[in-house]
Amino acid sequence: MKVGIDMVEVSRFFDKCENVAFLSRVFTKKEREHIEQLSNQQARAERIAGKFAGKEAVVKMLGTGIDKGVKWTEIEILPNELGKPVVSFSGVTKEIAQSLKIKEMDISISHTHDNAVAICIAK
């Protein structure tokens, strides 16, 4: 079993809500569309922080960090039809996950007004 966890302060992401360069570098097009559904800046910052913490938890679970060939946009976190976050990989990150023989993976993301936390567990 592999585990990764991360926690961030939501306030770090207020100025990033409209920062197209940051959003494009870190999130896929579908993730950006999911973020843009929210018009309230606090809610957007919380969603951005949660997704960011989720991606950090995933790279910690993979044991790579973001600087070992893994790109932010190769990790996509979107809700399924019930709202549960689901992770999918592409590119080098997908190859790393396959090399680690990851067959199952769950992620949980939670946030308050001030903090966002995510945990990723894989087998």
Residue pairs with C-beta under 8 A, 6 or more apart in sequence:
1 121
1 122
1 123
2 61
2 62
2 63
2 100
2 102
2 121
2 122
2 123
3 60
3 61
3 119
3 120
3 121
3 122
4 56
4 57
4 58
4 59
4 60
4 61
4 62
4 119
4 120
5 57
5 60
5 117
5 118
5 119
5 120
6 53
6 54
6 56
6 57
6 60
6 117
6 118
7 53
7 115
7 116
7 117
7 118
8 49
8 52
8 53
8 56
8 115
8 116
8 117
9 49
9 114
9 115
10 42
10 45
10 46
10 49
10 111
10 112
10 113
10 114
10 115
10 116
11 45
11 114
12 49
13 45
13 48
13 49
13 52
14 41
14 45
16 22
16 23
16 45
16 48
17 41
17 44
17 45
17 48
23 32
23 35
23 48
24 32
25 72
25 73
26 52
26 55
26 72
26 73
27 35
27 48
27 51
27 72
27 73
28 73
28 76
30 76
30 78
31 51
31 76
31 77
31 78
34 47
34 78
34 79
35 44
35 47
35 48
35 51
36 44
38 44
38 47
42 113
46 111
46 113
46 116
47 111
49 111
49 115
49 116
50 109
50 110
50 111
50 116
50 118
51 77
51 109
52 116
53 109
53 116
53 117
53 118
54 77
54 85
54 87
54 107
54 109
54 118
54 120
55 66
55 72
55 75
55 77
56 66
56 118
57 107
57 118
57 119
57 120
58 75
58 77
58 87
58 107
58 120
59 65
59 66
59 70
59 75
60 120
61 105
61 120
61 121
61 122
62 70
62 93
62 96
62 97
62 100
63 100
64 70
64 96
66 72
69 92
69 96
70 92
70 93
70 96
71 91
71 92
71 93
73 90
74 89
74 90
74 91
74 92
74 93
74 94
75 87
75 88
75 89
75 93
76 87
76 88
76 89
76 90
77 85
77 86
77 87
77 107
77 109
78 85
78 86
78 88
79 85
79 86
80 86
85 107
85 108
85 109
86 107
87 105
87 107
87 120
89 97
97 122
100 122
102 122
102 123
103 123
104 122
104 123
105 120
105 121
105 122
105 123
106 120
106 121
106 122
107 118
107 119
107 120
107 121
108 118
108 119
109 116
109 117
109 118
110 116
110 117
110 118
111 117
